[in-house]
Amino acid sequence: MPFGLYCYTITVAWYALHGHQPSDVAEHRQRAPWYTTKTDPSLSDMIAKLRRVIIAARCMPTRPGQPTEQEIRTVQQAWAAASTNAAA
């Protein structure tokens, strides 16, 4: 039982910090028009979104936030120029 509570807590925290979109409930209402009273996402909605995000991250060719080779070279050149200017 404690493991389930940890999973629940982590999922809700992730959703609150990173996964929440105001349109989530509206999208769910479109998929399930009989659920007209839905005002907040359920745990199953949060888990489904987390699952989609994990799958999308695995399928991305490069991870976001990873610098390209050109960006790395540009930063290295800027550091070299700054150290040369500081020494002079």
Phi and psi restraints in degrees (range 20) as a CNS / XPLOR table:
assign (resid 1 and name C) (resid 2 and name N)
       (resid 2 and name CA) (resid 2 and name C) 1.0 -61.6 20.0 2
assign (resid 2 and name N) (resid 2 and name CA)
       (resid 2 and name C) (resid 3 and name N) 1.0 -35.2 20.0 2
assign (resid 2 and name C) (resid 3 and name N)
       (resid 3 and name CA) (resid 3 and name C) 1.0 -62.7 20.0 2
assign (resid 3 and name N) (resid 3 and name CA)
       (resid 3 and name C) (resid 4 and name N) 1.0 -41.3 20.0 2
assign (resid 3 and name C) (resid 4 and name N)
       (resid 4 and name CA) (resid 4 and name C) 1.0 -62.3 20.0 2
assign (resid 4 and name N) (resid 4 and name CA)
       (resid 4 and name C) (resid 5 and name N) 1.0 -38.0 20.0 2
assign (resid 4 and name C) (resid 5 and name N)
       (resid 5 and name CA) (resid 5 and name C) 1.0 -65.8 20.0 2
assign (resid 5 and name N) (resid 5 and name CA)
       (resid 5 and name C) (resid 6 and name N) 1.0 -41.0 20.0 2
assign (resid 5 and name C) (resid 6 and name N)
       (resid 6 and name CA) (resid 6 and name C) 1.0 -62.0 20.0 2
assign (resid 6 and name N) (resid 6 and name CA)
       (resid 6 and name C) (resid 7 and name N) 1.0 -45.7 20.0 2
assign (resid 6 and name C) (resid 7 and name N)
       (resid 7 and name CA) (resid 7 and name C) 1.0 -61.6 20.0 2
assign (resid 7 and name N) (resid 7 and name CA)
       (resid 7 and name C) (resid 8 and name N) 1.0 -43.1 20.0 2
assign (resid 7 and name C) (resid 8 and name N)
       (resid 8 and name CA) (resid 8 and name C) 1.0 -60.4 20.0 2
assign (resid 8 and name N) (resid 8 and name CA)
       (resid 8 and name C) (resid 9 and name N) 1.0 -47.5 20.0 2
assign (resid 8 and name C) (resid 9 and name N)
       (resid 9 and name CA) (resid 9 and name C) 1.0 -63.1 20.0 2
assign (resid 9 and name N) (resid 9 and name CA)
       (resid 9 and name C) (resid 10 and name N) 1.0 -44.9 20.0 2
assign (resid 9 and name C) (resid 10 and name N)
       (resid 10 and name CA) (resid 10 and name C) 1.0 -63.6 20.0 2
assign (resid 10 and name N) (resid 10 and name CA)
       (resid 10 and name C) (resid 11 and name N) 1.0 -42.7 20.0 2
assign (resid 10 and name C) (resid 11 and name N)
       (resid 11 and name CA) (resid 11 and name C) 1.0 -63.0 20.0 2
assign (resid 11 and name N) (resid 11 and name CA)
       (resid 11 and name C) (resid 12 and name N) 1.0 -47.1 20.0 2
assign (resid 11 and name C) (resid 12 and name N)
       (resid 12 and name CA) (resid 12 and name C) 1.0 -65.5 20.0 2
assign (resid 12 and name N) (resid 12 and name CA)
       (resid 12 and name C) (resid 13 and name N) 1.0 -40.4 20.0 2
assign (resid 12 and name C) (resid 13 and name N)
       (resid 13 and name CA) (resid 13 and name C) 1.0 -64.6 20.0 2
assign (resid 13 and name N) (resid 13 and name CA)
       (resid 13 and name C) (resid 14 and name N) 1.0 -44.5 20.0 2
assign (resid 13 and name C) (resid 14 and name N)
       (resid 14 and name CA) (resid 14 and name C) 1.0 -59.3 20.0 2
assign (resid 14 and name N) (resid 14 and name CA)
       (resid 14 and name C) (resid 15 and name N) 1.0 -46.2 20.0 2
assign (resid 14 and name C) (resid 15 and name N)
       (resid 15 and name CA) (resid 15 and name C) 1.0 -63.1 20.0 2
assign (resid 15 and name N) (resid 15 and name CA)
       (resid 15 and name C) (resid 16 and name N) 1.0 -42.7 20.0 2
assign (resid 15 and name C) (resid 16 and name N)
       (resid 16 and name CA) (resid 16 and name C) 1.0 -66.0 20.0 2
assign (resid 16 and name N) (resid 16 and name CA)
       (resid 16 and name C) (resid 17 and name N) 1.0 -37.6 20.0 2
assign (resid 16 and name C) (resid 17 and name N)
       (resid 17 and name CA) (resid 17 and name C) 1.0 -86.1 20.0 2
assign (resid 17 and name N) (resid 17 and name CA)
       (resid 17 and name C) (resid 18 and name N) 1.0 -35.7 20.0 2
assign (resid 17 and name C) (resid 18 and name N)
       (resid 18 and name CA) (resid 18 and name C) 1.0 -129.7 20.0 2
assign (resid 18 and name N) (resid 18 and name CA)
       (resid 18 and name C) (resid 19 and name N) 1.0 -25.6 20.0 2
assign (resid 18 and name C) (resid 19 and name N)
       (resid 19 and name CA) (resid 19 and name C) 1.0 -99.2 20.0 2
assign (resid 19 and name N) (resid 19 and name CA)
       (resid 19 and name C) (resid 20 and name N) 1.0 -17.8 20.0 2
assign (resid 19 and name C) (resid 20 and name N)
       (resid 20 and name CA) (resid 20 and name C) 1.0 -68.8 20.0 2
assign (resid 20 and name N) (resid 20 and name CA)
       (resid 20 and name C) (resid 21 and name N) 1.0 130.3 20.0 2
assign (resid 20 and name C) (resid 21 and name N)
       (resid 21 and name CA) (resid 21 and name C) 1.0 -128.6 20.0 2
assign (resid 21 and name N) (resid 21 and name CA)
       (resid 21 and name C) (resid 22 and name N) 1.0 135.6 20.0 2
assign (resid 21 and name C) (resid 22 and name N)
       (resid 22 and name CA) (resid 22 and name C) 1.0 -59.7 20.0 2
assign (resid 22 and name N) (resid 22 and name CA)
       (resid 22 and name C) (resid 23 and name N) 1.0 -24.2 20.0 2
assign (resid 22 and name C) (resid 23 and name N)
       (resid 23 and name CA) (resid 23 and name C) 1.0 -83.7 20.0 2
assign (resid 23 and name N) (resid 23 and name CA)
       (resid 23 and name C) (resid 24 and name N) 1.0 -2.6 20.0 2
assign (resid 23 and name C) (resid 24 and name N)
       (resid 24 and name CA) (resid 24 and name C) 1.0 -59.1 20.0 2
assign (resid 24 and name N) (resid 24 and name CA)
       (resid 24 and name C) (resid 25 and name N) 1.0 -46.2 20.0 2
assign (resid 24 and name C) (resid 25 and name N)
       (resid 25 and name CA) (resid 25 and name C) 1.0 -66.9 20.0 2
assign (resid 25 and name N) (resid 25 and name CA)
       (resid 25 and name C) (resid 26 and name N) 1.0 -40.0 20.0 2
assign (resid 25 and name C) (resid 26 and name N)
       (resid 26 and name CA) (resid 26 and name C) 1.0 -62.8 20.0 2
assign (resid 26 and name N) (resid 26 and name CA)
       (resid 26 and name C) (resid 27 and name N) 1.0 -40.5 20.0 2
assign (resid 26 and name C) (resid 27 and name N)
       (resid 27 and name CA) (resid 27 and name C) 1.0 -63.9 20.0 2
assign (resid 27 and name N) (resid 27 and name CA)
       (resid 27 and name C) (resid 28 and name N) 1.0 -39.6 20.0 2
assign (resid 27 and name C) (resid 28 and name N)
       (resid 28 and name CA) (resid 28 and name C) 1.0 -65.5 20.0 2
assign (resid 28 and name N) (resid 28 and name CA)
       (resid 28 and name C) (resid 29 and name N) 1.0 -38.7 20.0 2
assign (resid 28 and name C) (resid 29 and name N)
       (resid 29 and name CA) (resid 29 and name C) 1.0 -63.4 20.0 2
assign (resid 29 and name N) (resid 29 and name CA)
       (resid 29 and name C) (resid 30 and name N) 1.0 -34.4 20.0 2
assign (resid 29 and name C) (resid 30 and name N)
       (resid 30 and name CA) (resid 30 and name C) 1.0 -67.5 20.0 2
assign (resid 30 and name N) (resid 30 and name CA)
       (resid 30 and name C) (resid 31 and name N) 1.0 -38.5 20.0 2
assign (resid 30 and name C) (resid 31 and name N)
       (resid 31 and name CA) (resid 31 and name C) 1.0 -73.7 20.0 2
assign (resid 31 and name N) (resid 31 and name CA)
       (resid 31 and name C) (resid 32 and name N) 1.0 -29.4 20.0 2
assign (resid 31 and name C) (resid 32 and name N)
       (resid 32 and name CA) (resid 32 and name C) 1.0 -131.8 20.0 2
assign (resid 32 and name N) (resid 32 and name CA)
       (resid 32 and name C) (resid 33 and name N) 1.0 79.4 20.0 2
assign (resid 32 and name C) (resid 33 and name N)
       (resid 33 and name CA) (resid 33 and name C) 1.0 -64.2 20.0 2
assign (resid 33 and name N) (resid 33 and name CA)
       (resid 33 and name C) (resid 34 and name N) 1.0 -16.7 20.0 2
assign (resid 33 and name C) (resid 34 and name N)
       (resid 34 and name CA) (resid 34 and name C) 1.0 -76.9 20.0 2
assign (resid 34 and name N) (resid 34 and name CA)
       (resid 34 and name C) (resid 35 and name N) 1.0 -10.1 20.0 2
assign (resid 34 and name C) (resid 35 and name N)
       (resid 35 and name CA) (resid 35 and name C) 1.0 -99.3 20.0 2
assign (resid 35 and name N) (resid 35 and name CA)
       (resid 35 and name C) (resid 36 and name N) 1.0 67.8 20.0 2
assign (resid 35 and name C) (resid 36 and name N)
       (resid 36 and name CA) (resid 36 and name C) 1.0 -81.3 20.0 2
assign (resid 36 and name N) (resid 36 and name CA)
       (resid 36 and name C) (resid 37 and name N) 1.0 -16.6 20.0 2
assign (resid 36 and name C) (resid 37 and name N)
       (resid 37 and name CA) (resid 37 and name C) 1.0 -93.0 20.0 2
assign (resid 37 and name N) (resid 37 and name CA)
       (resid 37 and name C) (resid 38 and name N) 1.0 2.9 20.0 2
assign (resid 37 and name C) (resid 38 and name N)
       (resid 38 and name CA) (resid 38 and name C) 1.0 -67.5 20.0 2
assign (resid 38 and name N) (resid 38 and name CA)
       (resid 38 and name C) (resid 39 and name N) 1.0 123.8 20.0 2
assign (resid 38 and name C) (resid 39 and name N)
       (resid 39 and name CA) (resid 39 and name C) 1.0 -118.5 20.0 2
assign (resid 39 and name N) (resid 39 and name CA)
       (resid 39 and name C) (resid 40 and name N) 1.0 -23.1 20.0 2
assign (resid 39 and name C) (resid 40 and name N)
       (resid 40 and name CA) (resid 40 and name C) 1.0 -131.6 20.0 2
assign (resid 40 and name N) (resid 40 and name CA)
       (resid 40 and name C) (resid 41 and name N) 1.0 150.9 20.0 2
assign (resid 40 and name C) (resid 41 and name N)
       (resid 41 and name CA) (resid 41 and name C) 1.0 -68.2 20.0 2
assign (resid 41 and name N) (resid 41 and name CA)
       (resid 41 and name C) (resid 42 and name N) 1.0 143.5 20.0 2
assign (resid 41 and name C) (resid 42 and name N)
       (resid 42 and name CA) (resid 42 and name C) 1.0 -87.9 20.0 2
assign (resid 42 and name N) (resid 42 and name CA)
       (resid 42 and name C) (resid 43 and name N) 1.0 171.3 20.0 2
assign (resid 42 and name C) (resid 43 and name N)
       (resid 43 and name CA) (resid 43 and name C) 1.0 -60.8 20.0 2
assign (resid 43 and name N) (resid 43 and name CA)
       (resid 43 and name C) (resid 44 and name N) 1.0 -38.4 20.0 2
assign (resid 43 and name C) (resid 44 and name N)
       (resid 44 and name CA) (resid 44 and name C) 1.0 -65.9 20.0 2
assign (resid 44 and name N) (resid 44 and name CA)
       (resid 44 and name C) (resid 45 and name N) 1.0 -33.3 20.0 2
assign (resid 44 and name C) (resid 45 and name N)
       (resid 45 and name CA) (resid 45 and name C) 1.0 -64.6 20.0 2
assign (resid 45 and name N) (resid 45 and name CA)
       (resid 45 and name C) (resid 46 and name N) 1.0 -42.2 20.0 2
assign (resid 45 and name C) (resid 46 and name N)
       (resid 46 and name CA) (resid 46 and name C) 1.0 -64.8 20.0 2
assign (resid 46 and name N) (resid 46 and name CA)
       (resid 46 and name C) (resid 47 and name N) 1.0 -43.0 20.0 2
assign (resid 46 and name C) (resid 47 and name N)
       (resid 47 and name CA) (resid 47 and name C) 1.0 -64.8 20.0 2
assign (resid 47 and name N) (resid 47 and name CA)
       (resid 47 and name C) (resid 48 and name N) 1.0 -41.6 20.0 2
assign (resid 47 and name C) (resid 48 and name N)
       (resid 48 and name CA) (resid 48 and name C) 1.0 -62.3 20.0 2
assign (resid 48 and name N) (resid 48 and name CA)
       (resid 48 and name C) (resid 49 and name N) 1.0 -42.0 20.0 2
assign (resid 48 and name C) (resid 49 and name N)
       (resid 49 and name CA) (resid 49 and name C) 1.0 -67.1 20.0 2
assign (resid 49 and name N) (resid 49 and name CA)
       (resid 49 and name C) (resid 50 and name N) 1.0 -42.3 20.0 2
assign (resid 49 and name C) (resid 50 and name N)
       (resid 50 and name CA) (resid 50 and name C) 1.0 -60.2 20.0 2
assign (resid 50 and name N) (resid 50 and name CA)
       (resid 50 and name C) (resid 51 and name N) 1.0 -42.5 20.0 2
assign (resid 50 and name C) (resid 51 and name N)
       (resid 51 and name CA) (resid 51 and name C) 1.0 -61.2 20.0 2
assign (resid 51 and name N) (resid 51 and name CA)
       (resid 51 and name C) (resid 52 and name N) 1.0 -43.4 20.0 2
assign (resid 51 and name C) (resid 52 and name N)
       (resid 52 and name CA) (resid 52 and name C) 1.0 -64.4 20.0 2
assign (resid 52 and name N) (resid 52 and name CA)
       (resid 52 and name C) (resid 53 and name N) 1.0 -39.6 20.0 2
assign (resid 52 and name C) (resid 53 and name N)
       (resid 53 and name CA) (resid 53 and name C) 1.0 -65.9 20.0 2
assign (resid 53 and name N) (resid 53 and name CA)
       (resid 53 and name C) (resid 54 and name N) 1.0 -42.2 20.0 2
assign (resid 53 and name C) (resid 54 and name N)
       (resid 54 and name CA) (resid 54 and name C) 1.0 -63.9 20.0 2
assign (resid 54 and name N) (resid 54 and name CA)
       (resid 54 and name C) (resid 55 and name N) 1.0 -44.2 20.0 2
assign (resid 54 and name C) (resid 55 and name N)
       (resid 55 and name CA) (resid 55 and name C) 1.0 -63.6 20.0 2
assign (resid 55 and name N) (resid 55 and name CA)
       (resid 55 and name C) (resid 56 and name N) 1.0 -43.9 20.0 2
assign (resid 55 and name C) (resid 56 and name N)
       (resid 56 and name CA) (resid 56 and name C) 1.0 -62.8 20.0 2
assign (resid 56 and name N) (resid 56 and name CA)
       (resid 56 and name C) (resid 57 and name N) 1.0 -39.3 20.0 2
assign (resid 56 and name C) (resid 57 and name N)
       (resid 57 and name CA) (resid 57 and name C) 1.0 -65.3 20.0 2
assign (resid 57 and name N) (resid 57 and name CA)
       (resid 57 and name C) (resid 58 and name N) 1.0 -35.7 20.0 2
assign (resid 57 and name C) (resid 58 and name N)
       (resid 58 and name CA) (resid 58 and name C) 1.0 -70.1 20.0 2
assign (resid 58 and name N) (resid 58 and name CA)
       (resid 58 and name C) (resid 59 and name N) 1.0 -29.7 20.0 2
assign (resid 58 and name C) (resid 59 and name N)
       (resid 59 and name CA) (resid 59 and name C) 1.0 -90.1 20.0 2
assign (resid 59 and name N) (resid 59 and name CA)
       (resid 59 and name C) (resid 60 and name N) 1.0 -8.0 20.0 2
assign (resid 59 and name C) (resid 60 and name N)
       (resid 60 and name CA) (resid 60 and name C) 1.0 -71.4 20.0 2
assign (resid 60 and name N) (resid 60 and name CA)
       (resid 60 and name C) (resid 61 and name N) 1.0 137.4 20.0 2
assign (resid 60 and name C) (resid 61 and name N)
       (resid 61 and name CA) (resid 61 and name C) 1.0 -66.4 20.0 2
assign (resid 61 and name N) (resid 61 and name CA)
       (resid 61 and name C) (resid 62 and name N) 1.0 -36.1 20.0 2
assign (resid 61 and name C) (resid 62 and name N)
       (resid 62 and name CA) (resid 62 and name C) 1.0 -130.4 20.0 2
assign (resid 62 and name N) (resid 62 and name CA)
       (resid 62 and name C) (resid 63 and name N) 1.0 150.8 20.0 2
assign (resid 62 and name C) (resid 63 and name N)
       (resid 63 and name CA) (resid 63 and name C) 1.0 -81.5 20.0 2
assign (resid 63 and name N) (resid 63 and name CA)
       (resid 63 and name C) (resid 64 and name N) 1.0 139.0 20.0 2
assign (resid 63 and name C) (resid 64 and name N)
       (resid 64 and name CA) (resid 64 and name C) 1.0 -64.5 20.0 2
assign (resid 64 and name N) (resid 64 and name CA)
       (resid 64 and name C) (resid 65 and name N) 1.0 144.2 20.0 2
assign (resid 64 and name C) (resid 65 and name N)
       (resid 65 and name CA) (resid 65 and name C) 1.0 91.4 20.0 2
assign (resid 65 and name N) (resid 65 and name CA)
       (resid 65 and name C) (resid 66 and name N) 1.0 -11.1 20.0 2
assign (resid 65 and name C) (resid 66 and name N)
       (resid 66 and name CA) (resid 66 and name C) 1.0 -82.5 20.0 2
assign (resid 66 and name N) (resid 66 and name CA)
       (resid 66 and name C) (resid 67 and name N) 1.0 124.4 20.0 2
assign (resid 66 and name C) (resid 67 and name N)
       (resid 67 and name CA) (resid 67 and name C) 1.0 -71.9 20.0 2
assign (resid 67 and name N) (resid 67 and name CA)
       (resid 67 and name C) (resid 68 and name N) 1.0 149.7 20.0 2
assign (resid 67 and name C) (resid 68 and name N)
       (resid 68 and name CA) (resid 68 and name C) 1.0 -80.4 20.0 2
assign (resid 68 and name N) (resid 68 and name CA)
       (resid 68 and name C) (resid 69 and name N) 1.0 168.5 20.0 2
assign (resid 68 and name C) (resid 69 and name N)
       (resid 69 and name CA) (resid 69 and name C) 1.0 -60.6 20.0 2
assign (resid 69 and name N) (resid 69 and name CA)
       (resid 69 and name C) (resid 70 and name N) 1.0 -40.2 20.0 2
assign (resid 69 and name C) (resid 70 and name N)
       (resid 70 and name CA) (resid 70 and name C) 1.0 -63.9 20.0 2
assign (resid 70 and name N) (resid 70 and name CA)
       (resid 70 and name C) (resid 71 and name N) 1.0 -41.4 20.0 2
assign (resid 70 and name C) (resid 71 and name N)
       (resid 71 and name CA) (resid 71 and name C) 1.0 -64.5 20.0 2
assign (resid 71 and name N) (resid 71 and name CA)
       (resid 71 and name C) (resid 72 and name N) 1.0 -39.2 20.0 2
assign (resid 71 and name C) (resid 72 and name N)
       (resid 72 and name CA) (resid 72 and name C) 1.0 -63.6 20.0 2
assign (resid 72 and name N) (resid 72 and name CA)
       (resid 72 and name C) (resid 73 and name N) 1.0 -45.9 20.0 2
assign (resid 72 and name C) (resid 73 and name N)
       (resid 73 and name CA) (resid 73 and name C) 1.0 -62.5 20.0 2
assign (resid 73 and name N) (resid 73 and name CA)
       (resid 73 and name C) (resid 74 and name N) 1.0 -40.5 20.0 2
assign (resid 73 and name C) (resid 74 and name N)
       (resid 74 and name CA) (resid 74 and name C) 1.0 -62.0 20.0 2
assign (resid 74 and name N) (resid 74 and name CA)
       (resid 74 and name C) (resid 75 and name N) 1.0 -43.6 20.0 2
assign (resid 74 and name C) (resid 75 and name N)
       (resid 75 and name CA) (resid 75 and name C) 1.0 -66.1 20.0 2
assign (resid 75 and name N) (resid 75 and name CA)
       (resid 75 and name C) (resid 76 and name N) 1.0 -42.7 20.0 2
assign (resid 75 and name C) (resid 76 and name N)
       (resid 76 and name CA) (resid 76 and name C) 1.0 -62.4 20.0 2
assign (resid 76 and name N) (resid 76 and name CA)
       (resid 76 and name C) (resid 77 and name N) 1.0 -39.7 20.0 2
assign (resid 76 and name C) (resid 77 and name N)
       (resid 77 and name CA) (resid 77 and name C) 1.0 -66.5 20.0 2
assign (resid 77 and name N) (resid 77 and name CA)
       (resid 77 and name C) (resid 78 and name N) 1.0 -38.7 20.0 2
assign (resid 77 and name C) (resid 78 and name N)
       (resid 78 and name CA) (resid 78 and name C) 1.0 -65.2 20.0 2
assign (resid 78 and name N) (resid 78 and name CA)
       (resid 78 and name C) (resid 79 and name N) 1.0 -40.2 20.0 2
assign (resid 78 and name C) (resid 79 and name N)
       (resid 79 and name CA) (resid 79 and name C) 1.0 -64.0 20.0 2
assign (resid 79 and name N) (resid 79 and name CA)
       (resid 79 and name C) (resid 80 and name N) 1.0 -43.6 20.0 2
assign (resid 79 and name C) (resid 80 and name N)
       (resid 80 and name CA) (resid 80 and name C) 1.0 -62.9 20.0 2
assign (resid 80 and name N) (resid 80 and name CA)
       (resid 80 and name C) (resid 81 and name N) 1.0 -42.4 20.0 2
assign (resid 80 and name C) (resid 81 and name N)
       (resid 81 and name CA) (resid 81 and name C) 1.0 -65.9 20.0 2
assign (resid 81 and name N) (resid 81 and name CA)
       (resid 81 and name C) (resid 82 and name N) 1.0 -39.5 20.0 2
assign (resid 81 and name C) (resid 82 and name N)
       (resid 82 and name CA) (resid 82 and name C) 1.0 -66.7 20.0 2
assign (resid 82 and name N) (resid 82 and name CA)
       (resid 82 and name C) (resid 83 and name N) 1.0 -39.6 20.0 2
assign (resid 82 and name C) (resid 83 and name N)
       (resid 83 and name CA) (resid 83 and name C) 1.0 -70.5 20.0 2
assign (resid 83 and name N) (resid 83 and name CA)
       (resid 83 and name C) (resid 84 and name N) 1.0 -33.2 20.0 2
assign (resid 83 and name C) (resid 84 and name N)
       (resid 84 and name CA) (resid 84 and name C) 1.0 -68.5 20.0 2
assign (resid 84 and name N) (resid 84 and name CA)
       (resid 84 and name C) (resid 85 and name N) 1.0 -42.6 20.0 2
assign (resid 84 and name C) (resid 85 and name N)
       (resid 85 and name CA) (resid 85 and name C) 1.0 -68.1 20.0 2
assign (resid 85 and name N) (resid 85 and name CA)
       (resid 85 and name C) (resid 86 and name N) 1.0 -35.3 20.0 2
assign (resid 85 and name C) (resid 86 and name N)
       (resid 86 and name CA) (resid 86 and name C) 1.0 -70.3 20.0 2
assign (resid 86 and name N) (resid 86 and name CA)
       (resid 86 and name C) (resid 87 and name N) 1.0 -32.7 20.0 2
assign (resid 86 and name C) (resid 87 and name N)
       (resid 87 and name CA) (resid 87 and name C) 1.0 -75.4 20.0 2
assign (resid 87 and name N) (resid 87 and name CA)
       (resid 87 and name C) (resid 88 and name N) 1.0 -24.0 20.0 2
